[in-house]
Amino acid sequence: MNPHLDFLLSSVYDRSDLHPDHLADLQKSGLSYETITRQKFRTVTPPSLFDHLLGFQVPMGVTSMYVIPFFDTNGNLTDHVRTKVFPAITTANGTLKYLQPRRSGVRIYFPLATLQAVLHSDATLPTVSIPASRFSGMTWVTEQWGLRAIVWPEMSTRDYLRATE
């Protein structure tokens, strides 16, 4: 495992508070404080850790980030790291809100609170209609289906090309 990620996710940080902007961002997504704590979201501090955590020089202007830990189907932490950056990075190709190590690929995200129920259930989620304007925000997932849904992130060609640079 990345030693910097391992340290951030260790018990040393269990009682650390998230940066207020990070906590507000996660709660805006519909996550409770209990879920945020259980999933081990962490503010990355100090900022000098950004480059070490991701393995490349983080663009100038990023002042804070939080780590989004990924768990396997047994509920164990994986070495995959993804971060949400503040402020978002504006480029000629669009806006980047998330960073992860280059060539690290896409991973499925398993919420721990519902992992076993989702993996061992024959239930299907009902079909829902979502306006296109709300789709990319992803808050509709928990509004419509609660924590039963596991969303597989798909990369666009632009994201794939950027990830392979």
N, C-alpha and C positions, 0 to 999 in steps of 0.2 A: 504494500500500500504506500502511497505517497506519504512520506513522514509528516509533511505539513498538514495534510488532510487528516491523518491519523491523530495528530495532536489536537486539531480543532474539534474533532468529534469525540475526544477523550472525556473522561469524567471531570477533568480540570475545568472544562467550560460548561458543565451541566447547570451551574447556577449563574452563569453570565447572562446578562440582559441583552436582547437584540437591540440594535440601534433603533430609535423610535420610528424612523422612516421605513426600516425593514419590517418591523412589527406591523405597522399600518398597512404596508403593501401586502403582506401575507393575510392579514385580516380582511382586507378589501377583496381578496380572492375567496372569502367565505370560510377560511380556516379558523378554528377556535384556538385559544391559547394552549389548551391541552394537546391538540393535534400538532401545533407548531413545536411544542416542547418534545413530544414523543418522536416526531420525525427528525429531531436534532438539527433544525435550521440554526445556523450560527452566523453572526456578524464576523467577518474576517478582519481581525486586528492583530498587529498594527498594519497599516497600508503597505509597509515594506514587504509583507507576506504575499501580496497579490501575485507578483511575478513568480515567486517560488511555487506557489500553489498551482498555478496554471501552466508553468513551464515556458512562458514567453513574456515579453515586456507588455504589460497592460497599457493601452493607450492613455496618453496624458489626458487629464480632465476627469478621470474616474476617481472619485473621492471616497467611495465606500462600496461594499458589496456584501452579499450574504451567500453562504454556501447552501446548496440543495443536495443533501446526501441521498444516495441511491442504495436501496436494499435489495437483496436477492429474494427468491421465493421462499427461503427459510427464515427470512427476517434478519439476516446478517448484513452488515455494512459491506458495500463493495468499494473498489478503489476508483470508481467513476466519480468525477467531480464536475459540477456545473454550478455556475454562480450567476446571480442577478446583480447587475452593476448600476450604480447611481453616480451621476445622472446617466441616462442612456447615451450611447455613442452614435452620433450622426455621421454617416458616411455618404459618399456619392451614390451608393447602391441602396441606401435606406437606413433604418435605425436598428442598432443592436442593443438589446436589453440583457442578453445572456452571453456569457463566455464560458468556454470549456477548453481543455487542452486540445491542440491541433491533432487531427486524425484520431480522435478518441471515439468517434461514431455516435450513434444514437442508442439510447438504452430505454427500456420500459421502466416506468416509475411505479413502484408498489407502495401505496399507503399502508402503514403497519396496522392501523386500527381495523382494517377490513381485509387484510391479506388472506387469512385462512378462509374466511367466508366466501370471498370472491373466487379463490382458486378451487374450492371444493363445493361449488354450487352449480346446479343445473339451471338456475334461473336466468332468464334473458332480460335485458333492459328494454323498457317500452320505447317505441319510436317517438321522437319529439321533433317539433319544428322550431327552428331557431332563426331569427332574422339574421341576414348576412352581416349586418352592422354589429351584432353581438358575438358572432362566432369566434373571432380571434382572441377575445378577452378571456375565454374559457371559464368565466364564472358561471355560465349556464350549466356546466357539467354537474357541479354540486347542487345547484338550484333544482335541476330536473331529476337527477339520479342519486343525490346524496354521495356518500363515500363509497358506494358499491362499484363505481366505474373506474376502470384502469384505462388511461388514455395513452395510446402509442403515438409518440411524436414522430411525424414524418418530416423529413427535410426537403425543402425545395431545392431545385437545381442550384440556385444562387447560394443557398446555405451550404450545400455540399461542396461547391467550388471554393467558397470562402474557407471551409473547414479543412480543405486539402492544401491550402496555400503553404 
